[in-house]
Amino acid sequence: MESQYFWMSLDDLEQIVIGNGEVLLINKNGESTRIGTTVDEARKRLTDFGKDEDFPDFMNDYNG
């Protein structure tokens, strides 16, 4: 996957990757979960998962 942007979690165990028209949450084992096709959708899913505080830069700074 060719990514345009990515963010690491505060504990460096997960990352968010935006590329190819989707937003993925990838864990330390390389398993990915599609959390949206838009930033707003991905932010809502992260909040639903209780992971929004793990990615403060993505939740607050990125407006893509």
N, C-alpha and C positions, 0 to 999 in steps of 0.2 A: 504494500500500500504506500503510495506516495502521499506524505502528509504535508500540510501547510503550516500547522501550528500544533504545539503540544505543551502540556502542563504536567508537572510531577506533583503527587500528593505530598503533604507535609512530612509524612513518614517514608517517602520514597518507595512505597510498595505498589503504587498504582499510578497510572498516567491517563490523561485525556488526550486524545488525538483527533484532530479535525482534518479530514482529507476525503477526496472522492465523494463529496456531497453528503457525508455522514459524520457523526460524532461518536467516538468509541471510548469506552472505559476499558483499559487493559490492565490486568493484574500482573503480579510478579512472575507468574508462570507463563505469561504470554497469551492467556485466554482473554478474549475480547467480548464485550457486551455492547451492542449498539444502543446508545442512549438518546439518539435523536438525529434529525436532519437539520435542525436549526439550533442556535445557541440557546434560545429561550426554552425550547423543548428539553435540551440536555440539562439545563440548570434545574428545571422542574423535576426531572428524573433523579438527578443527584440529590435534591432535597428529599424526594420520596424515599430514596435509599438511605438517607441519613448521612450522606457523604459530602454535603455542601461545605461543611467547615474544614474538610480535608483539602479543598481546592480554593482557597480564598482569592488567588489571582484570577482564576477562571470565572468565579462567581461575581467578582467586582470590577475587573479591569477590562475584560475583552468584550467588545460590542459587535462582533462580526455578525 
